[in-house]
């Protein structure tokens, strides 16, 4: 059941509320006059919990239901109607992604406390919104042959998987007495964590990377952008499960899976990754961190680092191009977070602070990609962008009142 929500983010919606009653059925929120009741909010939260959704479910349920109202209102303005047959088909489609029949799907969720009407209502706005988006934007979503050619040069065989991870990097320097033993003992405690909040607390208190400031939480990342060593590890985790400790130079890495989803986006396989390392002698000192920040602020590309290193020992600047599988794990973990021109100061080498810069990724060209499939993906991406922008506009213009 945990995969259902991750594979169906476009179907998050509910039909307009029934006439308000007392208590659970009184309006808690109105959106352009259409009410959302406490009962609906509770049912949506129960549904999200059944799907294994991470995060603040109460807040998420409220936001989704507000968007649901806006989607249905947009469909109503266009005269769009959804039939019982459409709803049944939507339930069957959603259930099929969990290898269930529609009846099994409804019964399974019913066991988690979700009533059948809530499930029907969950399906409707996604169906409505699909028609709204097609009706408003289909004519603007055409794709040129040149765009398909460019996409083909980037398309790989990695599958459209992306992951939502949190990280903890524990310092474990052999030259520091007792640090390796302490890191191993702490890592053993962290691997037993099964909640996002507890992992974030450990990250805030102990992690050596800048992500500690946000509890170790990383943004959505394409799976094949991560170091190859992490692929089977991440795919073997359940939601909120923590990986076994991964030894890296001078440290121990742990990852918690917060989410996994398929996307329609083209996700290239990379033949090679180019990166630069600029070494600042003296380690992680305040002065070196300030100097690294200055360099980052005055450089946009790896080529710019040659100007920084001019007149210095040539060994202080290394520029490397390697297949992903050959990149050291600690460097690969940091590079996964970076776009071209971005930097990290999470690593050290000996007595040097490392200013790591991503130079660029070279995509492998796949000969198996079908042009029609690529064109369809590009159209869907373009429609998705239009849809997100339009929904944001609807919410900005809406009259939303909380009781």
BAPA-814834 format. One line per 3 residues: their letters; for each residue x, y, z of N, C-alpha, C, CB. Coordinates in steps of 0.2 Angstrom, whole numbers. Glycine has a CB too. Layout:
REM residues N
a = X,Y,Z,X,Y,Z,X,Y,Z,X,Y,Z ~ ...
This chain:
REM residues 403
xxx = 4,-6,0,0,0,0,4,6,0,-5,0,6 ~ 11,6,3,15,12,3,16,15,-3,21,10,7 ~ 16,11,-9,18,13,-15,13,17,-19,21,8,-20
xxx = 7,16,-16,1,18,-20,1,26,-21,-6,16,-17 ~ 2,29,-15,2,37,-16,8,39,-20,2,40,-9 ~ 14,36,-19,20,38,-22,19,38,-30,26,34,-20
xxx = 15,33,-32,14,32,-39,8,36,-42,13,25,-41 ~ 4,40,-38,-2,43,-40,-3,50,-37,-8,38,-38 ~ 3,54,-38,2,61,-35,-3,65,-38,9,64,-35
xxx = -5,63,-44,-10,68,-48,-17,67,-46,-9,67,-55 ~ -18,61,-42,-25,60,-40,-27,62,-33,-26,52,-41 ~ -24,67,-31,-25,69,-24,-31,74,-24,-19,72,-20
xxx = -37,72,-23,-43,77,-23,-49,74,-20,-44,79,-30 ~ -54,78,-19,-60,77,-16,-66,81,-20,-61,78,-9 ~ -72,78,-20,-77,82,-23,-80,87,-18,-83,78,-25
xxx = -83,92,-20,-86,98,-16,-90,94,-10,-90,103,-19 ~ -90,97,-4,-93,95,2,-100,95,1,-90,98,8 ~ -104,91,5,-111,91,6,-113,97,10,-114,84,8
xxx = -119,98,10,-122,103,14,-119,103,21,-130,104,14 ~ -117,108,24,-114,108,31,-119,106,36,-111,114,33 ~ -117,102,41,-121,100,47,-117,102,53,-123,92,47
xxx = -119,99,59,-116,101,65,-110,97,66,-120,100,71 ~ -105,99,70,-99,95,72,-95,93,67,-102,88,76 ~ -94,86,66,-89,84,61,-91,86,53,-89,76,61
xxx = -97,88,52,-99,90,46,-101,97,45,-106,86,44 ~ -99,101,50,-99,109,49,-93,111,45,-99,112,56 ~ -93,116,42,-87,119,38,-81,120,43,-89,125,34
xxx = -76,118,41,-69,119,44,-65,124,40,-65,113,46 ~ -66,124,34,-63,128,29,-68,129,23,-56,125,26 ~ -68,135,20,-72,136,14,-67,139,9,-78,141,15
xxx = -68,136,3,-64,138,-3,-69,141,-8,-59,132,-6 ~ -69,147,-9,-73,150,-14,-80,148,-12,-72,149,-21 ~ -82,147,-6,-89,145,-4,-90,138,-3,-93,148,-9
xxx = -86,134,-6,-86,127,-5,-83,124,1,-83,123,-11 ~ -86,120,5,-84,119,12,-80,112,12,-90,118,17 ~ -75,112,17,-72,106,19,-73,105,26,-64,107,17
xxx = -75,99,28,-77,98,35,-72,94,39,-84,93,35 ~ -72,94,45,-68,91,49,-68,83,48,-69,92,57 ~ -73,81,46,-74,73,44,-69,72,38,-81,71,43
xxx = -70,76,33,-66,75,27,-58,76,28,-68,80,22 ~ -57,81,33,-50,82,34,-47,75,38,-49,88,39 ~ -51,73,43,-49,67,46,-48,61,42,-54,65,52
xxx = -53,60,37,-53,54,32,-47,55,28,-59,54,28 ~ -45,61,25,-39,62,21,-33,60,25,-39,69,18 ~ -33,62,31,-27,61,35,-26,53,36,-27,64,42
xxx = -32,50,37,-32,42,38,-30,39,31,-39,40,40 ~ -32,42,26,-30,39,19,-22,40,18,-34,43,14 ~ -20,46,20,-13,47,19,-8,42,24,-11,54,21
xxx = -11,41,30,-8,37,34,-8,30,31,-11,37,41 ~ -13,28,29,-13,21,26,-9,20,20,-21,19,23 ~ -7,25,16,-3,25,11,5,26,13,-4,31,6
xxx = 6,27,20,13,27,22,16,34,20,17,22,19 ~ 12,39,20,15,46,18,19,49,23,9,50,15 ~ 25,51,22,29,55,27,26,62,28,36,54,26
xxx = 28,65,34,27,72,35,21,73,39,26,75,28 ~ 20,80,40,14,82,44,8,81,40,15,90,46 ~ 4,75,42,-2,73,38,-7,78,39,-4,66,40
xxx = -8,81,45,-14,85,46,-13,91,41,-14,88,53 ~ -7,94,41,-6,100,36,-7,98,29,1,103,37 ~ -4,92,27,-4,89,20,-11,88,18,0,83,20
xxx = -15,85,23,-22,84,21,-26,90,20,-26,80,27 ~ -25,95,24,-28,102,23,-26,105,16,-26,107,28 ~ -20,105,14,-18,108,8,-20,104,2,-10,108,7
xxx = -20,97,2,-23,93,-3,-30,95,-4,-22,86,-2 ~ -34,95,1,-41,96,0,-43,103,-2,-45,95,7 ~ -39,108,-1,-40,115,-3,-39,114,-11,-35,120,0
xxx = -33,111,-13,-32,110,-20,-37,106,-24,-25,107,-21 ~ -40,101,-20,-46,97,-23,-51,102,-25,-48,92,-18 ~ -53,106,-20,-59,111,-22,-58,115,-28,-60,115,-15
xxx = -52,118,-28,-50,122,-34,-50,118,-40,-43,125,-33 ~ -48,112,-40,-48,108,-46,-55,107,-49,-44,101,-45 ~ -59,105,-44,-66,103,-46,-70,110,-48,-70,100,-40
xxx = -68,115,-45,-71,122,-47,-69,123,-54,-70,127,-42 ~ -63,122,-56,-61,124,-62,-64,119,-67,-53,123,-63 ~ -65,113,-66,-69,108,-70,-76,110,-71,-68,101,-67
xxx = -79,113,-65,-86,115,-66,-87,121,-70,-89,116,-58 ~ -82,125,-70,-82,131,-74,-82,129,-82,-77,136,-72 ~ -79,124,-83,-78,122,-90,-83,117,-92,-71,119,-91
xxx = -88,115,-88,-93,110,-89,-91,103,-89,-96,112,-96 ~ -86,102,-86,-83,95,-86,-87,90,-81,-76,94,-84 ~ -89,85,-83,-93,80,-78,-89,73,-78,-100,79,-81
xxx = -90,70,-73,-86,63,-72,-92,58,-71,-81,64,-66 ~ -92,53,-74,-97,48,-74,-95,42,-69,-98,45,-81 ~ -100,38,-67,-98,32,-63,-93,28,-66,-105,29,-61
xxx = -94,27,-72,-89,23,-76,-82,26,-75,-91,22,-83 ~ -82,32,-76,-75,36,-75,-72,34,-68,-76,43,-76 ~ -76,35,-63,-74,34,-56,-72,26,-55,-79,35,-51
xxx = -76,22,-58,-74,15,-57,-67,13,-61,-79,10,-60 ~ -66,16,-67,-60,15,-70,-54,18,-67,-61,19,-77 ~ -55,24,-63,-50,27,-59,-48,23,-53,-52,34,-57
xxx = -53,20,-50,-51,15,-44,-48,9,-47,-58,13,-41 ~ -50,6,-53,-46,1,-55,-39,2,-57,-50,-2,-61 ~ -38,8,-60,-31,10,-62,-27,11,-56,-32,17,-66
xxx = -29,14,-51,-26,15,-45,-24,8,-41,-29,20,-40 ~ -29,4,-41,-28,-2,-38,-23,-7,-42,-35,-6,-37 ~ -23,-6,-48,-19,-10,-52,-12,-9,-51,-20,-9,-59
xxx = -10,-3,-49,-3,-1,-47,-1,-4,-41,-3,7,-46 ~ -6,-7,-37,-4,-10,-31,-5,-18,-32,-8,-8,-25 ~ -6,-20,-38,-8,-27,-40,-14,-29,-36,-2,-31,-38
xxx = -19,-25,-36,-26,-27,-33,-31,-26,-38,-27,-23,-26 ~ -37,-29,-37,-43,-27,-40,-46,-21,-37,-48,-33,-40 ~ -51,-18,-40,-54,-12,-37,-57,-14,-30,-59,-9,-41
xxx = -61,-20,-30,-64,-22,-24,-59,-23,-18,-68,-29,-25 ~ -53,-27,-20,-48,-28,-15,-45,-21,-12,-42,-32,-18 ~ -44,-17,-17,-41,-10,-15,-46,-6,-10,-40,-6,-21
xxx = -52,-6,-11,-57,-3,-7,-58,-6,0,-64,-3,-10 ~ -58,-13,0,-58,-17,6,-52,-16,10,-59,-24,4 ~ -46,-16,7,-40,-15,10,-40,-8,14,-34,-16,6
xxx = -42,-3,10,-42,4,14,-47,4,19,-43,9,8 ~ -53,0,18,-58,0,23,-55,-3,29,-64,-4,20 ~ -51,-7,29,-48,-10,35,-44,-5,39,-44,-16,33
xxx = -41,0,35,-37,5,38,-42,11,41,-32,8,34 ~ -48,10,40,-53,16,43,-55,21,37,-49,19,48 ~ -54,19,31,-56,24,26,-62,22,23,-50,25,20
xxx = -67,26,23,-74,24,20,-74,24,13,-80,28,23 ~ -78,20,10,-78,19,2,-80,26,-1,-83,14,0 ~ -84,30,2,-85,37,-2,-79,41,-2,-91,40,2
xxx = -75,41,3,-69,45,3,-64,42,-2,-65,44,10 ~ -64,36,-4,-60,33,-9,-63,36,-16,-60,25,-9 ~ -69,35,-17,-72,38,-23,-70,45,-24,-80,37,-23
xxx = -71,49,-18,-70,56,-19,-63,58,-20,-72,59,-12 ~ -58,53,-18,-51,54,-19,-50,54,-26,-47,49,-15 ~ -53,50,-30,-52,49,-37,-54,55,-41,-55,42,-39
xxx = -60,57,-39,-64,62,-44,-59,68,-46,-70,64,-41 ~ -56,72,-42,-53,78,-44,-47,77,-49,-51,82,-38 ~ -44,71,-48,-38,70,-52,-41,69,-59,-35,63,-50
xxx = -47,65,-60,-50,64,-66,-52,71,-69,-56,59,-66 ~ -55,75,-65,-58,82,-67,-52,86,-70,-61,85,-62 ~ -47,86,-66,-41,90,-67,-37,88,-73,-36,90,-61
xxx = -37,82,-75,-34,79,-81,-38,82,-87,-35,71,-81 ~ -44,82,-87,-48,85,-92,-47,93,-92,-55,84,-91 ~ -47,96,-87,-46,103,-87,-39,105,-90,-46,106,-79
xxx = -34,102,-88,-27,103,-91,-27,101,-98,-22,99,-87 ~ -30,96,-100,-30,94,-108,-34,100,-111,-33,88,-109 ~ -40,102,-109,-44,107,-112,-40,114,-113,-50,108,-108
xxx = -37,116,-107,-34,122,-107,-27,122,-111,-33,125,-100 ~ -23,117,-110,-16,118,-112,-14,113,-118,-12,117,-106 ~ -18,108,-120,-15,103,-124,-13,106,-131,-21,98,-126
xxx = -16,112,-133,-14,115,-139,-7,118,-139,-19,120,-141 ~ -5,119,-132,2,123,-131,7,118,-129,1,128,-126 ~ 6,111,-129,10,106,-127,14,102,-133,7,101,-122
xxx = 13,105,-139,17,101,-144,24,101,-143,15,104,-151 ~ 27,96,-146,35,95,-145,38,94,-152,36,88,-141 ~ 43,98,-153,47,98,-159,51,92,-160,50,105,-160
xxx = 53,91,-166,58,85,-168,65,87,-164,59,84,-175 ~ 67,93,-164,73,95,-161,73,94,-154,74,103,-163 ~ 67,95,-151,67,94,-143,67,86,-142,60,97,-141
xxx = 64,82,-146,65,75,-146,72,73,-146,60,71,-151 ~ 75,76,-151,82,74,-153,87,76,-146,85,78,-159 ~ 85,81,-144,89,83,-138,88,79,-132,88,91,-136
xxx = 81,77,-131,80,73,-125,83,66,-126,72,72,-125 ~ 83,63,-133,86,57,-134,93,57,-132,85,55,-141 ~ 97,62,-133,104,63,-131,105,62,-123,107,69,-134
xxx = 99,64,-120,100,64,-112,97,57,-109,97,70,-109 ~ 92,54,-113,88,49,-111,93,43,-109,83,47,-115 ~ 92,39,-103,95,33,-102,91,28,-100,100,35,-96
xxx = 93,23,-97,89,17,-95,88,16,-87,92,11,-98 ~ 89,22,-84,88,22,-77,81,21,-74,92,28,-74 ~ 76,22,-78,70,22,-75,68,28,-72,69,16,-71
xxx = 62,30,-72,60,37,-69,59,36,-61,54,39,-72 ~ 64,34,-58,63,33,-50,67,39,-47,66,27,-48 ~ 64,42,-42,68,47,-38,66,46,-31,65,54,-40
xxx = 71,48,-26,70,46,-19,71,52,-15,76,41,-17 ~ 68,52,-9,68,57,-4,71,54,2,60,59,-2 ~ 77,57,3,82,54,8,83,59,13,88,51,5
xxx = 85,57,19,89,61,24,95,57,26,84,61,31 ~ 100,61,27,107,59,28,110,61,35,112,61,22 ~ 114,57,37,119,58,43,126,56,41,116,55,50
xxx = 131,60,41,138,59,40,141,60,47,141,63,35 ~ 143,54,50,147,55,57,154,55,56,145,49,61 ~ 158,60,59,165,60,58,168,54,61,168,66,62
xxx = 173,51,58,176,45,60,183,45,58,172,38,58 ~ 187,49,61,194,50,58,199,46,63,196,57,59 ~ 202,41,59,207,37,63,212,40,67,211,32,58
xxx = 214,46,65,219,50,69,217,53,75,222,55,64 ~ 210,54,76,207,56,82,205,51,87,200,61,80 ~ 209,51,93,208,45,97,200,44,99,212,46,104
xxx = 198,38,98,191,36,101,186,38,96,190,39,107 ~ 187,42,91,182,45,87,178,39,82,184,50,82 ~ 182,34,80,180,29,76,175,25,80,185,25,73
xxx = 177,23,86,173,19,90,167,22,92,177,17,97 ~ 167,29,94,161,32,96,156,33,90,163,39,98 ~ 159,34,84,155,34,78,151,28,77,159,37,72
xxx = 155,22,77,152,16,76,146,14,81,157,10,76 ~ 147,16,87,142,15,92,136,19,91,145,16,99 ~ 137,25,89,131,30,88,128,27,82,134,37,87
xxx = 131,25,77,128,23,70,124,17,72,133,21,65 ~ 126,12,76,122,7,78,115,9,81,126,2,83 ~ 115,14,85,109,17,88,105,20,83,111,22,94
xxx = 108,23,78,104,27,73,100,22,68,108,32,69 ~ 103,16,67,100,11,62,94,8,65,105,6,61 ~ 93,9,71,86,6,74,81,11,74,88,4,82
xxx = 82,17,72,77,23,71,72,21,66,80,30,70 ~ 66,22,68,60,21,63,55,27,62,56,15,65 ~ 58,33,64,54,39,63,58,44,60,50,41,69
xxx = 55,48,55,58,54,52,61,59,57,54,57,47 ~ 56,60,63,58,65,68,64,63,72,52,66,72 ~ 65,57,74,70,54,78,77,55,73,69,47,80
xxx = 76,53,67,82,53,63,85,60,62,81,50,56 ~ 80,65,61,82,72,60,85,75,66,75,76,59 ~ 83,72,72,86,75,79,93,72,79,82,72,85
xxx = 94,66,77,101,64,77,105,68,72,101,56,75 ~ 102,69,66,106,73,61,108,80,64,102,73,55 ~ 103,83,67,104,90,69,110,90,75,98,93,72
xxx = 110,85,79,115,84,84,122,82,82,112,80,90 ~ 122,77,77,128,74,76,131,74,69,128,67,78 ~ 127,76,64,130,75,57,135,81,56,124,76,52
xxx = 140,79,51,145,84,50,144,87,43,151,80,49 ~ 138,86,40,137,90,34,132,96,35,134,85,29 ~ 132,100,30,127,106,31,120,104,31,128,111,25
xxx = 118,99,29,111,97,29,109,96,36,110,90,25 ~ 113,96,41,111,95,48,107,101,50,117,95,53 ~ 107,107,47,103,112,48,96,111,47,106,118,44
xxx = 95,107,42,88,105,41,86,98,43,86,106,33 ~ 89,95,48,88,89,51,90,83,46,81,88,52 ~ 95,85,42,98,80,37,94,78,31,99,73,40
xxx = 88,82,30,84,81,25,86,83,18,77,84,26 ~ 86,79,13,88,81,6,82,81,2,93,75,3 ~ 83,85,-4,77,86,-8,76,79,-13,78,92,-13
xxx = 71,79,-16,70,73,-21,76,73,-26,63,74,-25 ~ 78,67,-27,84,66,-31,83,60,-35,91,65,-26 ~ 85,61,-42,84,55,-46,89,49,-43,86,56,-53
xxx = 86,43,-43,90,37,-41,97,37,-44,86,31,-41 ~ 97,37,-51,103,36,-54,108,42,-53,102,35,-61 ~ 106,47,-50,111,53,-48,115,51,-42,107,59,-47
xxx = 113,46,-38,116,44,-32,122,39,-34,112,40,-27 ~ 127,39,-30,133,34,-31,130,27,-32,138,34,-25 ~ 132,23,-37,130,16,-38,129,12,-32,134,13,-43
xxx = 134,13,-27,134,9,-21,127,10,-17,140,10,-17 ~ 124,15,-18,118,17,-14,112,14,-17,117,24,-13 ~ 112,13,-24,106,10,-27,103,4,-24,107,9,-34
xxx = 106,-1,-23,103,-7,-20,101,-6,-13,107,-13,-20 ~ 105,-2,-9,104,0,-2,97,4,-1,110,4,1 ~ 97,9,-5,91,13,-5,84,9,-7,91,19,-9
xxx = 85,5,-12,79,1,-15,77,-4,-10,81,-2,-22 ~ 82,-6,-6,80,-11,-1,77,-8,6,86,-15,1 ~ 76,-2,6,73,1,12,66,2,12,77,8,14
xxx = 62,1,17,55,3,18,55,11,20,51,-1,23 ~ 49,14,20,48,21,22,50,21,29,41,23,20 ~ 55,26,30,57,28,37,62,23,40,52,28,42
xxx = 64,18,36,69,13,38,76,17,36,69,7,34 ~ 81,15,41,88,18,40,93,12,38,90,20,47 ~ 97,14,33,102,10,30,107,7,36,106,13,25
xxx = 110,2,34,116,0,38,122,5,37,118,-7,36 ~ 126,6,42,131,11,42,136,9,35,136,11,48 ~ 137,15,32,142,14,26,148,18,27,138,17,20
xxx = 154,14,27,160,17,29,163,21,23,165,12,31 ~ 165,27,24,168,32,19,174,35,22,163,38,17 ~ 178,38,18,184,40,21,183,45,27,189,44,16
xxx = 186,44,32,185,49,38,178,49,41,188,55,36 ~ 174,44,39,167,45,41,163,39,41,164,51,38 ~ 157,39,43,151,34,42,145,37,40,150,30,49
xxx = 142,35,35,136,38,32,130,33,33,137,39,24 ~ 124,36,35,118,33,36,113,37,32,116,32,43 ~ 108,33,29,103,36,25,96,33,27,104,35,18
xxx = 91,38,28,84,36,29,80,37,23,81,39,35 ~ 76,32,21,71,33,15,65,36,18,70,27,12 ~ 63,42,15,57,46,17,52,45,11,58,53,18
xxx = 54,44,5,49,43,0,53,40,-6,46,50,-2 ~ 49,37,-11,51,34,-17,45,34,-22,53,27,-16 ~ 47,37,-28,41,37,-33,44,37,-40,37,44,-32
xxx = 39,34,-44,41,35,-51,39,41,-54,37,29,-55 ~ 42,44,-59,40,50,-62,40,49,-70,45,55,-60 ~ 37,54,-73,37,54,-80,43,57,-83,31,57,-83
xxx = 47,60,-79,53,64,-81,58,59,-84,56,68,-76 ~ 62,61,-89,67,58,-92,73,58,-87,69,60,-99 ~ 76,52,-85,81,52,-80,87,49,-84,79,48,-74
xxx = 92,53,-86,98,50,-89,103,46,-85,102,56,-92 ~ 105,41,-89,111,37,-86,117,41,-88,111,30,-88 ~ 122,41,-83,128,46,-84,134,41,-86,129,50,-78
xxx = 137,43,-91,143,39,-93,149,42,-89,145,40,-101 ~ 149,48,-87,155,51,-83,153,57,-80,161,52,-88 ~ 156,58,-74,155,64,-70,162,68,-69,152,62,-63
xxx = 162,74,-71,168,78,-70,167,83,-64,169,82,-76 ~ 172,83,-59,172,87,-53,179,89,-52,169,83,-47 ~ 179,95,-48,186,97,-46,186,98,-38,187,105,-49
xxx = 192,97,-36,194,97,-29,199,102,-27,196,90,-25 ~ 197,108,-24,202,113,-22,204,112,-14,200,120,-23 ~ 210,111,-13,212,109,-6,214,115,-2,218,104,-6
xxx = 212,116,4,214,122,8,217,119,14,207,126,11 ~ 224,120,15,228,117,20,225,119,27,235,118,19 ~ 225,115,32,224,117,39,217,114,41,223,124,39
xxx = 213,110,37,207,107,39,201,112,40,209,104,45 ~ 196,109,44,190,113,44,190,119,49,184,108,46 ~ 194,124,48,195,129,52,190,135,50,202,132,52
xxx = 189,139,54,184,145,53,187,149,47,183,150,59 ~ 193,150,47,197,154,41,196,150,35,204,155,43 ~ 197,144,35,196,140,28,189,140,26,199,133,29
xxx = 184,139,30,177,139,28,175,146,25,173,137,34 ~ 178,151,28,177,158,26,180,159,19,179,163,30 ~ 186,156,18,189,156,12,186,152,6,197,154,12
xxx = 183,146,8,179,142,4,173,146,1,178,135,7 ~ 170,149,6,164,153,4,165,159,0,160,156,11 ~ 171,162,1,173,167,-4,174,165,-11,179,171,-1
xxx = 178,159,-11,179,156,-18,173,154,-21,184,150,-17 ~ 168,151,-18,162,149,-21,158,155,-23,158,145,-15 ~ 158,160,-20,155,166,-22,157,170,-28,154,171,-16
xxx = 164,168,-29,167,172,-35,168,167,-41,173,175,-33 ~ 166,161,-41,167,156,-46,161,153,-48,172,151,-44 ~ 160,152,-55,154,149,-57,155,143,-61,151,154,-62
xxx = 161,141,-63,163,135,-66,169,132,-64,163,136,-74 ~ 171,126,-65,177,123,-63,183,127,-66,177,116,-65 ~ 182,129,-72,187,133,-76,190,139,-71,185,135,-83
xxx = 185,142,-68,186,148,-64,191,146,-58,180,151,-61 ~ 191,140,-56,196,138,-51,203,138,-53,194,131,-48 ~ 205,138,-59,212,139,-61,214,146,-59,212,137,-69
xxx = 210,151,-60,212,157,-58,213,158,-51,207,162,-60 ~ 209,154,-47,210,154,-39,217,151,-38,204,151,-36 ~ 219,146,-41,224,142,-39,231,144,-43,223,135,-41
xxx = 230,150,-47,236,152,-50,242,154,-45,234,158,-55 ~ 248,152,-47,254,153,-43,254,149,-36,253,160,-40 ~ 249,144,-35,250,140,-30,253,133,-32,243,139,-26
xxx = 254,129,-27,256,122,-28,251,119,-33,257,118,-22 ~ 253,116,-39,248,113,-43,244,107,-40,251,110,-49 ~ 246,104,-35,243,99,-32,237,101,-28,248,95,-27
xxx = 236,107,-27,230,110,-23,224,110,-27,232,117,-20 ~ 224,109,-33,218,109,-37,219,102,-42,218,115,-42 ~ 214,98,-41,213,92,-45,206,92,-48,213,86,-40
xxx = 207,90,-55,200,90,-59,200,83,-62,200,95,-65 ~ 194,80,-61,194,73,-62,188,71,-66,194,68,-55 ~ 188,66,-71,182,64,-74,182,56,-74,182,66,-82
xxx = 177,54,-71,176,46,-70,169,44,-71,179,45,-62 ~ 169,37,-73,162,34,-73,159,34,-65,162,27,-75 ~ 153,35,-64,150,35,-58,153,30,-53,143,35,-58
xxx = 153,24,-56,155,18,-51,162,18,-49,154,11,-55 ~ 166,23,-52,173,23,-50,175,29,-45,178,24,-56 ~ 170,33,-44,170,39,-40,170,37,-32,165,44,-41
xxx = 175,39,-28,175,37,-21,168,39,-18,180,41,-17 ~ 166,35,-14,159,35,-11,157,42,-8,157,29,-6 ~ 162,44,-4,160,51,0,160,56,-5,166,52,5
xxx = 164,56,-10,163,62,-16,157,61,-19,169,61,-20 ~ 155,54,-21,149,53,-25,143,55,-21,149,46,-27 ~ 143,54,-15,137,56,-11,136,64,-11,138,54,-3
xxx = 142,68,-11,141,75,-11,139,77,-18,148,78,-9 ~ 142,74,-23,141,76,-30,133,75,-32,145,72,-35 ~ 130,70,-29,123,69,-30,119,75,-28,121,63,-26
xxx = 121,79,-24,117,85,-21,119,91,-25,119,86,-14 ~ 123,91,-30,126,97,-33,124,97,-41,133,97,-33 ~ 122,103,-43,122,104,-50,128,107,-53,116,109,-52
xxx = 129,108,-59,136,111,-62,137,118,-59,135,111,-70 ~ 143,119,-57,145,125,-54,144,126,-46,141,130,-57 ~ 140,121,-43,139,121,-36,144,118,-32,132,118,-34
xxx = 145,120,-26,151,117,-22,148,114,-15,156,123,-21 ~ 153,110,-12,152,108,-6,158,108,-2,149,100,-6 ~ 158,109,5,164,109,9,163,104,15,165,116,12
xxx = 159,98,13,158,93,18,164,89,19,152,89,16 ~ 169,88,15,174,83,15,181,86,17,175,80,8 ~ 185,82,20,192,84,21,196,78,18,193,84,29
xxx = 202,80,17,207,75,15,214,76,19,208,75,7 ~ 215,72,23,221,73,27,220,79,31,227,73,23 ~ 225,84,31,224,90,34,221,96,30,231,92,37
xxx = 218,94,25,215,99,20,207,99,20,217,97,13 ~ 204,105,20,197,105,19,197,105,11,194,112,22 ~ 192,101,9,191,101,2,185,105,-1,189,93,0
xxx = 186,109,-5,181,113,-9,179,109,-15,183,121,-11 ~ 174,105,-15,172,101,-20,167,105,-25,169,94,-18 ~ 168,105,-32,164,108,-36,162,103,-42,167,114,-40
xxx = 155,103,-43,153,99,-49,154,103,-55,145,97,-48 ~ 158,99,-60,159,102,-66,154,101,-71,166,100,-69 ~ 152,94,-71,146,92,-76,146,85,-76,148,95,-83
xxx = 140,83,-79,138,76,-80,138,75,-88,132,74,-76 ~ 141,69,-90,140,67,-97,135,61,-98,147,65,-100 ~ 130,63,-101,124,58,-102,126,52,-107,118,61,-104
xxx = 125,46,-105,125,40,-110,120,41,-114,126,34,-106 ~ 121,40,-121,116,40,-126,113,33,-127,118,42,-133 ~ 106,32,-126,103,26,-126,100,25,-133,97,25,-121
xxx = 101,19,-136,99,18,-143,92,15,-143,104,14,-147 ~ 89,13,-137,83,9,-136,77,14,-135,84,5,-131 ~ 78,20,-134,72,24,-133,68,26,-139,75,31,-130
xxx = 62,25,-138,57,26,-143,55,33,-144,50,22,-142 ~ 55,36,-150,54,43,-151,47,45,-149,55,45,-158 ~ 42,41,-150,35,42,-148,35,42,-141,30,37,-151
xxx = 38,38,-137,38,38,-130,41,44,-127,41,32,-127 ~ 47,46,-130,50,52,-128,46,58,-129,57,53,-131 ~ 42,59,-135,38,64,-136,32,65,-131,35,64,-143
xxx = 29,59,-130,24,59,-125,26,61,-118,21,51,-124 ~ 32,59,-116,35,61,-109,36,69,-109,41,57,-108 ~ 39,71,-115,40,78,-115,33,82,-115,44,80,-121
xxx = 28,80,-118,22,83,-118,19,83,-111,17,80,-123 ~ 19,77,-108,17,76,-101,20,81,-96,17,69,-98 ~ 27,82,-97,31,86,-93,28,94,-94,38,86,-94
xxx = 27,95,-100,25,102,-102,18,103,-99,25,103,-109 ~ 14,99,-100,7,99,-97,7,100,-89,3,93,-99 ~ 12,96,-86,12,96,-79,15,103,-77,17,91,-77
xxx = 19,106,-80,22,113,-79,16,118,-79,27,115,-83 ~ 12,117,-85,6,122,-85,1,121,-80,3,121,-92 ~ 0,114,-78,-5,113,-73,-3,116,-66,-6,105,-73
xxx = 4,115,-64,6,117,-58,5,125,-58,13,115,-57 ~ 7,128,-63,7,136,-63,-1,138,-63,10,138,-70 ~ -5,134,-66,-12,136,-66,-15,135,-59,-16,132,-71
xxx = -14,129,-56,-16,128,-49,-14,133,-44,-14,121,-47 ~ -7,135,-45,-5,140,-41,-8,147,-41,3,141,-42 ~ -10,148,-48,-14,155,-49,-21,154,-46,-14,156,-57
xxx = -24,148,-47,-31,147,-44,-31,148,-36,-34,141,-46 ~ -26,146,-33,-25,146,-26,-24,153,-24,-20,142,-23 ~ -20,157,-27,-18,164,-26,-24,168,-26,-13,166,-30
xxx = -28,167,-31,-34,171,-32,-40,169,-28,-36,170,-40 ~ -40,163,-25,-46,160,-21,-47,164,-15,-44,153,-20 ~ -53,163,-12,-55,166,-6,-56,160,-1,-62,169,-6
xxx = -51,159,3,-50,153,7,-51,156,15,-43,150,7 ~ -56,153,18,-58,155,25,-57,149,29,-65,159,25 ~ -54,150,35,-54,145,40,-58,147,46,-47,143,43
x = -63,142,48,-68,144,53,-64,143,60,-73,139,53
